[in-house]
């Protein structure tokens, strides 16, 4: 009986959290509909949108997608601390992820070759671009982002 009550409380807490965070609800729906499937059309279209943003030197765009970790960089410890790594998208474009570890948990188990799904803000640069704001905004002024690695959401 205690286990049932605990499961119900956890379930209610998760449900409430998803209801208050629409970007998580969108993503959970997307994962449920594509996880385990070999069809990566949704992600390849996101990769193509990122390629267009790069080609047109656009910035300040909310983006989502996924990529394979090709390099893990040293943390940036100047100002707000950021975990940094480079993803390779299906288009071949590379993307630097700058994940604020003062506001969100770091991905300790991250390794080269891992797949990471992301939602954040894209900023153009000549090397493929940067995604940041992969965390909640404690002030509530910016749409929250996240990273998904091995079934865990980091935000």
BAMIFI-120517 format. One record per residue: residue number from 1; residue in one letter; chain; x, y, z negated of N, C-alpha, C in turn. Coordinates in steps of 0.001 Angstrom, whole numbers, plus 524288, in hexadecimal, padded with zeros to 5 digits. Example, Ala and Ser with C-alpha at 12.3 -4.5 7.8 and 13.67 -1.06 7.14 Angstrom:
BEGIN
<seq=1, type=A, mol=A, n.east=83386, n.north=7E9C6, n.up=7E188, ca.east=8300C, ca.north=7EE6C, ca.up=7E188, c.east=83390, c.north=7F31C, c.up=7E188>
<seq=2, type=S, mol=A, n.east=83232, n.north=7F736, n.up=7E458, ca.east=83566, ca.north=7FBDC, ca.up=7E41C, c.east=83264, c.north=8001E, c.up=7E142>
***
This chain:
BEGIN
<seq=1, type=X, mol=A, n.east=80334, n.north=7FB55, n.up=80000, ca.east=80000, ca.north=80000, ca.up=80000, c.east=8035F, c.north=804EA, c.up=80000>
<seq=2, type=X, mol=A, n.east=8079D, n.north=804E0, n.up=7FCE2, ca.east=80B0E, ca.north=8096C, ca.up=7FCAE, c.east=80D8B, c.north=80A74, c.up=801FD>
<seq=3, type=X, mol=A, n.east=80EFE, n.north=80636, n.up=804B7, ca.east=81158, ca.north=806D0, ca.up=809EA, c.east=80D77, c.north=80934, c.up=80DB3>
<seq=4, type=X, mol=A, n.east=8088E, n.north=8079B, n.up=80D79, ca.east=80487, ca.north=809B2, ca.up=810E5, c.east=803CC, c.north=80F89, c.up=80FEC>
<seq=5, type=X, mol=A, n.east=803A3, n.north=81118, n.up=80B0A, ca.east=80313, ca.north=8169D, ca.up=809AD, c.east=807C7, c.north=819B1, c.up=80BAD>
<seq=6, type=X, mol=A, n.east=80C78, n.north=81797, n.up=80B03, ca.east=8112F, ca.north=81A2D, ca.up=80CD9, c.east=81116, c.north=81ACC, c.up=812CA>
<seq=7, type=X, mol=A, n.east=80F9C, n.north=816B9, n.up=81592, ca.east=80F4C, ca.north=816FB, ca.up=81B4B, c.east=80B53, c.north=81B16, c.up=81CF9>
<seq=8, type=X, mol=A, n.east=806E1, n.north=81B46, n.up=81A57, ca.east=802DE, ca.north=81F2C, ca.up=81B97, c.east=804DE, c.north=824B5, c.up=81AA9>
<seq=9, type=X, mol=A, n.east=8078E, n.north=8259C, n.up=81654, ca.east=809B0, ca.north=82AC7, ca.up=8152B, c.east=80DC2, c.north=82C70, c.up=81933>
<seq=10, type=X, mol=A, n.east=81130, n.north=828DD, n.up=81AA6, ca.east=81529, ca.north=82A12, ca.up=81E9F, c.east=8127E, c.north=82B3F, c.up=823D2>
<seq=11, type=X, mol=A, n.east=80EB9, n.north=827FD, n.up=8253D, ca.east=80BDB, ca.north=828CC, ca.up=82A22, c.east=80922, c.north=82E0B, c.up=82A3A>
<seq=12, type=X, mol=A, n.east=80691, n.north=82F7B, n.up=825F9, ca.east=803EB, ca.north=83486, ca.up=825B0, c.east=807D1, c.north=83903, c.up=8261C>
<seq=13, type=X, mol=A, n.east=80C51, n.north=8386B, n.up=82378, ca.east=81058, ca.north=83C7F, ca.up=823BF, c.east=81261, c.north=83D33, c.up=8293F>
<seq=14, type=X, mol=A, n.east=81366, n.north=838EC, n.up=82BF3, ca.east=81537, ca.north=83940, ca.up=8315F, c.east=8110C, c.north=83BA0, c.up=834DE>
<seq=15, type=X, mol=A, n.east=80C28, n.north=83A03, n.up=83421, ca.east=807DE, ca.north=83C1C, ca.up=83734, c.east=8077A, c.north=84204, c.up=8366A>
<seq=16, type=X, mol=A, n.east=807BF, n.north=843C3, n.up=83195, ca.east=8076C, ca.north=84961, ca.up=83068, c.east=80BF5, c.north=84C56, c.up=832EE>
<seq=17, type=X, mol=A, n.east=8109C, n.north=84A10, n.up=832A8, ca.east=81534, ca.north=84C95, ca.up=834ED, c.east=8148F, c.north=84D2F, c.up=83AD1>
<seq=18, type=X, mol=A, n.east=812DA, n.north=84911, n.up=83D79, ca.east=81229, ca.north=84943, ca.up=84322, c.east=80DF8, c.north=84D3B, c.up=84492>
<seq=19, type=X, mol=A, n.east=809CC, n.north=84D97, n.up=84178, ca.east=805A4, ca.north=85156, ca.up=84289, c.east=80796, c.north=856F5, c.up=8421C>
<seq=20, type=X, mol=A, n.east=80B39, n.north=857F3, n.up=83E94, ca.east=80D47, ca.north=85D36, ca.up=83DC7, c.east=811AD, c.north=85E91, c.up=8418B>
<seq=21, type=X, mol=A, n.east=813BC, n.north=85AC6, n.up=84463, ca.east=81823, ca.north=85B8E, ca.up=847F1, c.east=816B3, c.north=85978, c.up=84D56>
<seq=22, type=X, mol=A, n.east=8141B, n.north=85CAA, n.up=850A0, ca.east=81226, ca.north=85AC6, ca.up=855A5, c.east=8166F, c.north=858C5, c.up=85948>
<seq=23, type=X, mol=A, n.east=81B35, n.north=85ADA, n.up=858E8, ca.east=81F5C, ca.north=858DE, ca.up=85C4E, c.east=820C2, c.north=85347, c.up=85AEB>
<seq=24, type=X, mol=A, n.east=82055, n.north=851E0, n.up=855EB, ca.east=82150, ca.north=84C7A, ca.up=8544D, c.east=81CE6, c.north=84901, c.up=8564F>
<seq=25, type=X, mol=A, n.east=8180F, n.north=84AE4, n.up=855F5, ca.east=813A0, ca.north=847D1, ca.up=857E1, c.east=8142D, c.north=846C8, c.up=85DB5>
<seq=26, type=X, mol=A, n.east=815B7, n.north=84AC8, n.up=860BA, ca.east=81685, ca.north=84A0C, ca.up=86664, c.east=81ABB, c.north=84605, c.up=86755>
<seq=27, type=X, mol=A, n.east=81EEC, n.north=8466F, n.up=86462, ca.east=8233E, ca.north=842DD, ca.up=8653E, c.east=821D7, c.north=83D4A, c.up=863AA>
<seq=28, type=X, mol=A, n.east=81F47, n.north=83C9B, n.up=85F38, ca.east=81DC3, ca.north=83767, ca.up=85D7E, c.east=81A44, c.north=834DF, c.up=8619D>
<seq=29, type=X, mol=A, n.east=816A6, n.north=837E6, n.up=863C0, ca.east=81345, ca.north=835DD, ca.up=867E2, c.east=8167C, c.north=83435, c.up=86C98>
<seq=30, type=X, mol=A, n.east=81A4B, n.north=83763, n.up=86E09, ca.east=81DAD, ca.north=8362D, ca.up=87280, c.east=820D9, c.north=8313D, c.up=87179>
<seq=31, type=X, mol=A, n.east=822F9, n.north=830BF, n.up=86CC5, ca.east=82618, ca.north=82C29, ca.up=86B7B, c.east=822BE, c.north=82740, c.up=86BA1>
<seq=32, type=X, mol=A, n.east=81E0A, n.north=82792, n.up=86978, ca.east=81A92, ca.north=8230B, ca.up=86973, c.east=8194E, c.north=8215E, c.up=86F08>
<seq=33, type=X, mol=A, n.east=818A4, n.north=82528, n.up=8727B, ca.east=81733, ca.north=823ED, ca.up=877DA, c.east=81BC8, c.north=8224D, c.up=87B3E>
<seq=34, type=X, mol=A, n.east=820B0, n.north=82346, n.up=879A1, ca.east=82525, ca.north=82201, ca.up=87CFC, c.east=82920, c.north=81E76, c.up=87A6C>
<seq=35, type=X, mol=A, n.east=82914, n.north=81DD8, n.up=87547, ca.east=82D06, ca.north=81AB7, ca.up=87292, c.east=82CB6, c.north=8150F, c.up=87464>
<seq=36, type=X, mol=A, n.east=8312B, n.north=812DC, n.up=8757D, ca.east=8315B, ca.north=80D7C, ca.up=87736, c.east=83038, c.north=80CD5, c.up=87CF7>
<seq=37, type=X, mol=A, n.east=82EDA, n.north=810F4, n.up=87F8E, ca.east=82DA1, ca.north=810B0, ca.up=8851A, c.east=83278, c.north=811FE, c.up=88845>
<seq=38, type=X, mol=A, n.east=83302, n.north=80F84, n.up=88CBA, ca.east=8376C, ca.north=810CF, ca.up=89019, c.east=8363F, c.north=815A2, c.up=89355>
<seq=39, type=X, mol=A, n.east=83163, n.north=81785, n.up=8931F, ca.east=82FE2, ca.north=81C28, ca.up=89619, c.east=83195, c.north=82106, c.up=8931F>
<seq=40, type=X, mol=A, n.east=8355B, n.north=823B8, n.up=8952B, ca.east=83757, ca.north=82869, ca.up=89294, c.east=835D9, c.north=82D48, c.up=8959F>
<seq=41, type=X, mol=A, n.east=83162, n.north=82D31, n.up=89857, ca.east=82FC2, ca.north=83192, ca.up=89BA0, c.east=82F39, c.north=83697, c.up=89879>
<seq=42, type=X, mol=A, n.east=82CFC, n.north=83644, n.up=893AF, ca.east=82C4E, ca.north=83AFC, ca.up=8908C, c.east=8318B, c.north=83D7F, c.up=88F4D>
<seq=43, type=X, mol=A, n.east=83571, n.north=83A3F, n.up=88E0B, ca.east=83A7F, ca.north=83C61, ca.up=88C9B, c.east=83D75, c.north=83E4C, c.up=89163>
<seq=44, type=X, mol=A, n.east=83CFA, n.north=83B90, n.up=895C1, ca.east=83FC4, ca.north=83D60, ca.up=89A63, c.east=83D87, c.north=84295, c.up=89C3E>
<seq=45, type=X, mol=A, n.east=8385B, n.north=8436B, n.up=89B9E, ca.east=83625, ca.north=84877, ca.up=89D24, c.east=83823, c.north=84CB8, c.up=89977>
<seq=46, type=X, mol=A, n.east=838ED, n.north=84B79, n.up=89465, ca.east=83B34, ca.north=84F46, ca.up=890C8, c.east=840D0, c.north=85079, c.up=89261>
<seq=47, type=X, mol=A, n.east=843A6, n.north=84C69, n.up=893F8, ca.east=84908, ca.north=84D2D, ca.up=895B6, c.east=8492E, c.north=850A5, c.up=89A89>
<seq=48, type=X, mol=A, n.east=8457B, n.north=84FF0, n.up=89E0C, ca.east=84545, ca.north=8533D, ca.up=8A2C1, c.east=84407, c.north=858E2, c.up=8A152>
<seq=49, type=X, mol=A, n.east=840A0, n.north=859AB, n.up=89D7F, ca.east=83F6E, ca.north=85EFF, ca.up=89BB4, c.east=84450, c.north=8617D, c.up=89950>
<seq=50, type=X, mol=A, n.east=84759, n.north=85E76, n.up=8966B, ca.east=84C3D, ca.north=8607E, ca.up=8943A, c.east=85026, c.north=861B6, c.up=8988E>
<seq=51, type=X, mol=A, n.east=8503A, n.north=85E8D, n.up=89CA0, ca.east=853B0, ca.north=85F96, ca.up=8A10C, c.east=85227, c.north=864B4, c.up=8A3B5>
<seq=52, type=X, mol=A, n.east=84D03, n.north=8659F, n.up=8A457, ca.east=84B2C, ca.north=86A90, ca.up=8A6AA, c.east=84CB1, c.north=86F31, c.up=8A332>
<seq=53, type=X, mol=A, n.east=84C19, n.north=86E8F, n.up=89E13, ca.east=84D90, ca.north=872C9, ca.up=89A74, c.east=8535F, c.north=873F4, c.up=89AF2>
<seq=54, type=X, mol=A, n.east=85684, n.north=86FE7, n.up=89B70, ca.east=85C25, ca.north=870AF, ca.up=89C22, c.east=85D3D, c.north=8736A, c.up=8A153>
<seq=55, type=X, mol=A, n.east=85AE8, n.north=87170, n.up=8A58B, ca.east=85BCB, ca.north=873A9, ca.up=8AAC1, c.east=85A3B, c.north=87967, c.up=8AB14>
<seq=56, type=X, mol=A, n.east=85627, n.north=87AED, n.up=8A834, ca.east=8542F, ca.north=88052, ca.up=8A85E, c.east=8560E, c.north=8839B, c.up=8A3BD>
<seq=57, type=X, mol=A, n.east=859B0, n.north=88176, n.up=8A0B9, ca.east=85C08, ca.north=88441, ca.up=89C47, c.east=857FC, c.north=8865D, c.up=89874>
<seq=58, type=X, mol=A, n.east=8541A, n.north=8831D, n.up=8974D, ca.east=84FF8, ca.north=884A8, ca.up=893AF, c.east=85181, c.north=88365, c.up=88E10>
<seq=59, type=X, mol=A, n.east=84F5E, n.north=88658, n.up=88A80, ca.east=85048, ca.north=8857E, ca.up=884EA, c.east=84B36, c.north=88666, c.up=881F2>
<seq=60, type=X, mol=A, n.east=84B5B, n.north=88561, n.up=87CF0, ca.east=846E0, ca.north=8862C, ca.up=87975, c.east=8422C, c.north=882E6, c.up=87B1A>
<seq=61, type=X, mol=A, n.east=84321, n.north=87E00, n.up=87CAE, ca.east=83EF8, ca.north=87A7D, ca.up=87E50, c.east=83E5E, c.north=8761B, c.up=87A62>
<seq=62, type=X, mol=A, n.east=83988, n.north=874F7, n.up=878C7, ca.east=83881, ca.north=87060, ca.up=8758A, c.east=8389B, c.north=86BA9, c.up=87929>
<seq=63, type=X, mol=A, n.east=83BDF, n.north=867DC, n.up=877E3, ca.east=83C8C, ca.north=8634C, ca.up=87B3F, c.east=83C95, c.north=85E56, c.up=87804>
<seq=64, type=X, mol=A, n.east=83B64, n.north=85A15, n.up=87A9B, ca.east=83BC1, ca.north=854FA, ca.up=87836, c.east=83DF9, c.north=85134, c.up=87C2D>
<seq=65, type=X, mol=A, n.east=84030, n.north=84D0E, n.up=87A55, ca.east=8425C, ca.north=84926, ca.up=87DD9, c.east=84578, c.north=84525, c.up=87AD5>
<seq=66, type=X, mol=A, n.east=848D2, n.north=8426C, n.up=87DA7, ca.east=84C24, ca.north=83E8E, ca.up=87B24, c.east=85125, c.north=83DF8, c.up=87E3D>
<seq=67, type=X, mol=A, n.east=85521, n.north=83C22, n.up=87BA4, ca.east=85A27, ca.north=83B46, ca.up=87E2F, c.east=85D70, c.north=83775, c.up=87B1A>
<seq=68, type=X, mol=A, n.east=861D1, n.north=83625, n.up=87D6A, ca.east=86582, ca.north=83291, ca.up=87B06, c.east=86A18, c.north=835AD, c.up=878E1>
<seq=69, type=X, mol=A, n.east=86B92, n.north=83492, n.up=87408, ca.east=87003, ca.north=83742, ca.up=8719D, c.east=874FE, c.north=8359C, c.up=87476>
<seq=70, type=X, mol=A, n.east=877DB, n.north=83984, n.up=8769D, ca.east=87CCF, ca.north=83855, ca.up=8792F, c.east=88176, c.north=83A5C, c.up=87616>
<seq=71, type=X, mol=A, n.east=88072, n.north=83DFC, n.up=8727B, ca.east=884BE, ca.north=83FF6, ca.up=86F47, c.east=88292, c.north=8424B, c.up=86A3A>
<seq=72, type=X, mol=A, n.east=8852C, n.north=84119, n.up=865F8, ca.east=883D7, ca.north=84369, ca.up=860F1, c.east=88820, c.north=8474B, c.up=85F98>
<seq=73, type=X, mol=A, n.east=88692, n.north=84C18, n.up=85EB3, ca.east=88A43, ca.north=85053, ca.up=85D99, c.east=88A99, c.north=8514A, c.up=857B5>
<seq=74, type=X, mol=A, n.east=88E95, n.north=8540E, n.up=85632, ca.east=88F1C, ca.north=8559A, ca.up=850B3, c.east=88AA4, c.north=8594A, c.up=84F4D>
<seq=75, type=X, mol=A, n.east=888FA, n.north=8590E, n.up=84A68, ca.east=884F3, ca.north=85CA5, ca.up=84899, c.east=886DE, c.north=8623F, c.up=84911>
<seq=76, type=X, mol=A, n.east=8834E, n.north=865B8, n.up=84A55, ca.east=88461, ca.north=86B51, ca.up=84A49, c.east=88330, c.north=86D28, c.up=844BD>
<seq=77, type=X, mol=A, n.east=88721, n.north=86EED, n.up=841F0, ca.east=8867E, ca.north=87069, ca.up=83C77, c.east=88678, c.north=87651, c.up=83BAB>
<seq=78, type=X, mol=A, n.east=8868C, n.north=8794D, n.up=83FE5, ca.east=88670, ca.north=87F02, ca.up=83F91, c.east=880C3, c.north=880CE, c.up=83F3E>
<seq=79, type=X, mol=A, n.east=87F6E, n.north=883D6, n.up=83B43, ca.east=879FC, ca.north=8857B, ca.up=83A93, c.east=876A9, c.north=880CD, c.up=83920>
<seq=80, type=X, mol=A, n.east=8720D, n.north=8805C, n.up=83B91, ca.east=86ECC, ca.north=87BBB, ca.up=83AB8, c.east=87197, c.north=876FF, c.up=83D01>
<seq=81, type=X, mol=A, n.east=871B4, n.north=872C4, n.up=83A05, ca.east=87489, ca.north=86E1B, ca.up=83BC7, c.east=87147, c.north=86B1B, c.up=83FD3>
<seq=82, type=X, mol=A, n.east=873E1, n.north=8693E, n.up=843F7, ca.east=87140, ca.north=8665A, ca.up=8481D, c.east=87428, c.north=86157, c.up=84967>
<seq=83, type=X, mol=A, n.east=87135, n.north=85D1B, n.up=849CC, ca.east=87343, ca.north=8583B, ca.up=84BEB, c.east=872F9, c.north=858D6, c.up=851E0>
<seq=84, type=X, mol=A, n.east=8773A, n.north=8578B, n.up=85498, ca.east=87760, ca.north=8585F, ca.up=85A3B, c.east=878C3, c.north=85354, c.up=85D12>
<seq=85, type=X, mol=A, n.east=875FB, n.north=8526D, n.up=86156, ca.east=87727, ca.north=84DEE, ca.up=864AD, c.east=8752A, c.north=84F1A, c.up=86A2B>
<seq=86, type=X, mol=A, n.east=8772A, n.north=84C2B, n.up=86DE3, ca.east=875C2, ca.north=84CFE, ca.up=87361, c.east=872A3, c.north=84858, c.up=87554>
<seq=87, type=X, mol=A, n.east=86E3C, n.north=84994, n.up=877CF, ca.east=86AF1, ca.north=845A1, ca.up=87A37, c.east=86BA0, c.north=845CE, c.up=8801F>
<seq=88, type=X, mol=A, n.east=86B1B, n.north=84159, n.up=8829C, ca.east=86ADE, ca.north=84119, ca.up=8884B, c.east=8654C, c.north=83F9B, c.up=889B7>
<seq=89, type=X, mol=A, n.east=862D8, n.north=842CA, n.up=88D04, ca.east=85D7E, ca.north=841DB, ca.up=88EAF, c.east=85D6F, c.north=83E51, c.up=89379>
<seq=90, type=X, mol=A, n.east=858D8, n.north=83C7E, n.up=894FD, ca.east=85864, ca.north=838F6, ca.up=89977, c.east=85A10, c.north=83B8E, c.up=89E8F>
<seq=91, type=X, mol=A, n.east=859F0, n.north=840BD, n.up=89EBE, ca.east=85B8D, ca.north=843A2, ca.up=8A369, c.east=8617B, c.north=84432, c.up=8A3CD>
<seq=92, type=X, mol=A, n.east=86439, n.north=842C1, n.up=89FA7, ca.east=869DD, ca.north=84371, ca.up=89F78, c.east=86B6E, c.north=8486B, c.up=89CA3>
<seq=93, type=X, mol=A, n.east=867B3, n.north=84BE4, n.up=89BBF, ca.east=868BB, ca.north=850BF, ca.up=898E5, c.east=86A4E, c.north=84F6E, c.up=8934E>
<seq=94, type=X, mol=A, n.east=86DF9, n.north=8526A, n.up=89134, ca.east=86F61, ca.north=851E0, ca.up=88BB8, c.east=86CD4, c.north=8563C, c.up=8889E>
<seq=95, type=X, mol=A, n.east=86BF5, n.north=85531, n.up=883B4, ca.east=86931, ca.north=858D4, ca.up=88057, c.east=86B98, c.north=85896, c.up=87AED>
<seq=96, type=X, mol=A, n.east=86D57, n.north=85D00, n.up=878F3, ca.east=86F58, ca.north=85D4F, ca.up=873A2, c.east=86AC0, c.north=85DD1, c.up=86FE8>
<seq=97, type=X, mol=A, n.east=86AA6, n.north=85AA2, n.up=86BE6, ca.east=866B9, ca.north=85B1B, ca.up=867CD, c.east=8696F, c.north=85D76, c.up=86315>
<seq=98, type=X, mol=A, n.east=86742, n.north=861CE, n.up=86118, ca.east=8693E, ca.north=86461, ca.up=85C65, c.east=864E8, c.north=86415, c.up=8584D>
<seq=99, type=X, mol=A, n.east=8655D, n.north=86049, n.up=854D4, ca.east=8614F, ca.north=85EFE, ca.up=850FE, c.east=862C4, c.north=86149, c.up=84BB0>
<seq=100, type=X, mol=A, n.east=85FA2, n.north=864FA, n.up=849D1, ca.east=860B6, ca.north=867C6, ca.up=844F3, c.east=86023, c.north=8641B, c.up=84047>
<seq=101, type=X, mol=A, n.east=86486, n.north=862C6, n.up=83DE3, ca.east=86474, ca.north=85F22, ca.up=83973, c.east=863FC, c.north=861EB, c.up=8342F>
<seq=102, type=X, mol=A, n.east=8634B, n.north=86713, n.up=83452, ca.east=861D5, ca.north=869D8, ca.up=82F8E, c.east=85BE6, c.north=869AC, c.up=82ED7>
<seq=103, type=X, mol=A, n.east=85907, n.north=868F6, n.up=83329, ca.east=8534F, ca.north=868E5, ca.up=832F8, c.east=850EC, c.north=8638A, c.up=833F5>
<seq=104, type=X, mol=A, n.east=853E4, n.north=85FEF, n.up=83609, ca.east=851DF, ca.north=85ABA, ca.up=83752, c.east=8560E, c.north=856AD, c.up=83612>
<seq=105, type=X, mol=A, n.east=85474, n.north=851D8, n.up=8352E, ca.east=85852, ca.north=84DC5, ca.up=8340E, c.east=85BD2, c.north=84CA8, c.up=838BB>
<seq=106, type=X, mol=A, n.east=860B0, n.north=84B63, n.up=837B9, ca.east=8644D, ca.north=849D8, ca.up=83BDC, c.east=86318, c.north=8443D, c.up=83D67>
<seq=107, type=X, mol=A, n.east=86483, n.north=842D8, n.up=84225, ca.east=863F1, ca.north=83D73, ca.up=843F7, c.east=86918, c.north=83ABA, c.up=842C8>
<seq=108, type=X, mol=A, n.east=86968, n.north=8382F, n.up=83E59, ca.east=86E4E, ca.north=835B6, ca.up=83CB1, c.east=86FCF, c.north=83107, c.up=84001>
<seq=109, type=X, mol=A, n.east=86C00, n.north=82E35, n.up=84201, ca.east=86D17, ca.north=8295F, ca.up=844E1, c.east=86DDB, c.north=82A44, c.up=84ABE>
<seq=110, type=X, mol=A, n.east=86E56, n.north=82F15, n.up=84C6E, ca.east=86ECC, ca.north=83050, ca.up=851FD, c.east=873E9, c.north=82E37, c.up=85440>
<seq=111, type=X, mol=A, n.east=87383, n.north=82B8F, n.up=858B7, ca.east=87812, ca.north=8294E, ca.up=85B56, c.east=877D0, c.north=82A5C, c.up=86130>
<seq=112, type=X, mol=A, n.east=87C53, n.north=82A7E, n.up=863C1, ca.east=87C8E, ca.north=82AE7, ca.up=86974, c.east=87994, c.north=82647, c.up=86BB5>
<seq=113, type=X, mol=A, n.east=87652, n.north=82755, n.up=86F9B, ca.east=87320, ca.north=8234F, ca.up=87210, c.east=86D8C, c.north=8231D, c.up=8700D>
<seq=114, type=X, mol=A, n.east=86C7C, n.north=825AD, n.up=86B99, ca.east=8672F, ca.north=825C1, ca.up=86966, c.east=86396, c.north=8292D, c.up=86CB2>
<seq=115, type=X, mol=A, n.east=85E93, n.north=827E0, n.up=86CB9, ca.east=85A92, ca.north=82B23, ca.up=86F2B, c.east=85861, c.north=82ECC, c.up=86B07>
<seq=116, type=X, mol=A, n.east=857A2, n.north=833B5, n.up=86C87, ca.east=85558, ca.north=83798, ca.up=86909, c.east=8511B, c.north=83A6E, c.up=86C15>
<seq=117, type=X, mol=A, n.east=84C86, n.north=83AC3, n.up=869B7, ca.east=8484C, ca.north=83DF3, ca.up=86BDE, c.east=84863, c.north=8431A, c.up=868E9>
<seq=118, type=X, mol=A, n.east=846E6, n.north=8474B, n.up=86B95, ca.east=84761, ca.north=84C6E, ca.up=86930, c.east=842E0, c.north=84FF4, c.up=86AAE>
<seq=119, type=X, mol=A, n.east=841FF, n.north=853DF, n.up=8675E, ca.east=83E70, ca.north=8582A, ca.up=8686D, c.east=840E1, c.north=85CEB, c.up=865E6>
<seq=120, type=X, mol=A, n.east=841D7, n.north=860F5, n.up=868FA, ca.east=8445C, ca.north=865AA, ca.up=866EE, c.east=84467, c.north=869F3, c.up=86AF2>
<seq=121, type=X, mol=A, n.east=847C0, n.north=86DB9, n.up=86A1C, ca.east=8481A, ca.north=87238, ca.up=86D9C, c.east=84CFB, c.north=871CB, c.up=870F7>
<seq=122, type=X, mol=A, n.east=84C44, n.north=87260, n.up=87612, ca.east=8508F, ca.north=8720A, ca.up=879D4, c.east=852E6, c.north=8776B, c.up=87ACB>
<seq=123, type=X, mol=A, n.east=85813, n.north=8779D, n.up=87ACF, ca.east=85B08, ca.north=87C50, ca.up=87C2E, c.east=85ED8, c.north=87AD0, c.up=88081>
<seq=124, type=X, mol=A, n.east=85EEB, n.north=87DCE, n.up=884A5, ca.east=86254, ca.north=87CB0, ca.up=88909, c.east=86807, c.north=87DAD, c.up=887A9>
<seq=125, type=X, mol=A, n.east=86B82, n.north=87A63, n.up=8899D, ca.east=87115, ca.north=87B90, ca.up=889ED, c.east=87344, c.north=8788D, c.up=88E8F>
<seq=126, type=X, mol=A, n.east=877EE, n.north=879D0, n.up=8903A, ca.east=87A2A, ca.north=877A1, ca.up=894FE, c.east=87B4C, c.north=871CB, c.up=894AF>
<seq=127, type=X, mol=A, n.east=87B3D, n.north=86F89, n.up=89004, ca.east=87C68, ca.north=869F1, ca.up=88F6D, c.east=87786, c.north=86682, c.up=88F48>
<seq=128, type=X, mol=A, n.east=872FA, n.north=868C5, n.up=88FFB, ca.east=86E28, ca.north=865AC, ca.up=89006, c.east=869FD, c.north=867C3, c.up=88C65>
<seq=129, type=X, mol=A, n.east=86B99, n.north=86AA4, n.up=88871, ca.east=867DA, ca.north=86CFC, ca.up=884DC, c.east=86851, c.north=86ADE, c.up=87F5D>
<seq=130, type=X, mol=A, n.east=8658A, n.north=86D6B, n.up=87BE4, ca.east=8657B, ca.north=86C0F, ca.up=87658, c.east=85FD2, c.north=86B9A, c.up=874A5>
<seq=131, type=X, mol=A, n.east=85EB5, n.north=867B2, n.up=8716F, ca.east=859A4, ca.north=8675D, ca.up=86ED1, c.east=85A9F, c.north=86835, c.up=86907>
<seq=132, type=X, mol=A, n.east=857DB, n.north=86C07, n.up=866E3, ca.east=85820, ca.north=86D16, ca.up=86145, c.east=8528C, c.north=86DAD, c.up=85F46>
<seq=133, type=X, mol=A, n.east=851C9, n.north=86F6E, n.up=85A8B, ca.east=84CA5, ca.north=86F93, ca.up=85804, c.east=84A4F, c.north=86A19, c.up=857FC>
<seq=134, type=X, mol=A, n.east=84D8F, n.north=86638, n.up=856CC, ca.east=84BC0, ca.north=860CB, ca.up=85662, c.east=84A57, c.north=85FA7, c.up=850B3>
<seq=135, type=X, mol=A, n.east=847AD, n.north=86354, n.up=84E48, ca.east=8463D, ca.north=86301, ca.up=848C3, c.east=84174, c.north=8665B, c.up=847DD>
<seq=136, type=X, mol=A, n.east=83F3F, n.north=86603, n.up=8434A, ca.east=83AD2, ca.north=8695D, ca.up=841E3, c.east=83CCC, c.north=86EEF, c.up=84119>
<seq=137, type=X, mol=A, n.east=83942, n.north=872A8, n.up=84154, ca.east=83A96, ca.north=87811, ca.up=84018, c.east=8385E, c.north=8794A, c.up=83AB4>
<seq=138, type=X, mol=A, n.east=83BC5, n.north=87A07, n.up=836D5, ca.east=839CA, ca.north=87AFD, ca.up=8318C, c.east=83683, c.north=87FF3, c.up=83123>
<seq=139, type=X, mol=A, n.east=83722, n.north=88393, n.up=834CC, ca.east=83415, ca.north=8886A, ca.up=834BA, c.east=82F15, c.north=88800, c.up=837F6>
<seq=140, type=X, mol=A, n.east=82E84, n.north=883C8, n.up=83AE0, ca.east=829CB, ca.north=882F6, ca.up=83DF0, c.east=82936, c.north=88687, c.up=842A2>
<seq=141, type=X, mol=A, n.east=82D75, n.north=888CA, n.up=84480, ca.east=82D35, ca.north=88C71, ca.up=848EB, c.east=82E7C, c.north=889E8, c.up=84E27>
<seq=142, type=X, mol=A, n.east=830DD, n.north=88554, n.up=84E0B, ca.east=832A7, ca.north=882B7, ca.up=852CD, c.east=83074, c.north=87D32, c.up=852E5>
<seq=143, type=X, mol=A, n.east=82F02, n.north=87B57, n.up=8576B, ca.east=82D10, ca.north=87603, ca.up=857C7, c.east=83149, c.north=87242, c.up=855F3>
<seq=144, type=X, mol=A, n.east=82FCB, n.north=86EBB, n.up=85297, ca.east=83383, ca.north=86AFC, ca.up=85075, c.east=83529, c.north=866FA, c.up=8547E>
<seq=145, type=X, mol=A, n.east=839FB, n.north=8653F, n.up=85402, ca.east=83BFF, ca.north=86131, ca.up=85773, c.east=83D6E, c.north=85C64, c.up=85451>
<seq=146, type=X, mol=A, n.east=83FB4, n.north=85879, n.up=856F3, ca.east=84121, ca.north=853A0, ca.up=85464, c.east=844C0, c.north=85074, c.up=857E7>
<seq=147, type=X, mol=A, n.east=8472C, n.north=84C91, n.up=85586, ca.east=84A2D, ca.north=8489B, ca.up=8584A, c.east=84802, c.north=8435A, c.up=85692>
<seq=148, type=X, mol=A, n.east=847F0, n.north=83F95, n.up=85A20, ca.east=8464B, ca.north=83A47, ca.up=858D7, c.east=84ABF, c.north=8369A, c.up=85A30>
<seq=149, type=X, mol=A, n.east=84C91, n.north=833BB, n.up=85643, ca.east=850E7, ca.north=83013, ca.up=856F5, c.east=84FA6, c.north=82B1B, c.up=853F6>
<seq=150, type=X, mol=A, n.east=84FCE, n.north=826B9, n.up=8569D, ca.east=84EC5, ca.north=821A4, ca.up=8542B, c.east=849B4, c.north=82196, c.up=85100>
<seq=151, type=X, mol=A, n.east=845A7, n.north=8241C, n.up=85312, ca.east=84089, ca.north=82413, ca.up=85080, c.east=83FF1, c.north=827FE, c.up=84C21>
<seq=152, type=X, mol=A, n.east=843EF, n.north=82B1F, n.up=84AED, ca.east=843B4, ca.north=82F0A, ca.up=846CF, c.east=84379, c.north=8347D, c.up=84921>
<seq=153, type=X, mol=A, n.east=83FE4, n.north=837BD, n.up=84708, ca.east=83F6F, ca.north=83D24, ca.up=848C6, c.east=842A1, c.north=84091, c.up=84514>
<seq=154, type=X, mol=A, n.east=845CA, n.north=843F1, n.up=8475D, ca.east=8490E, ca.north=8479F, ca.up=8446A, c.east=84728, c.north=84D1B, c.up=845BE>
<seq=155, type=X, mol=A, n.east=84519, n.north=84FDD, n.up=841D0, ca.east=8432B, ca.north=85521, ca.up=842BB, c.east=84376, c.north=85867, c.up=83DD9>
***
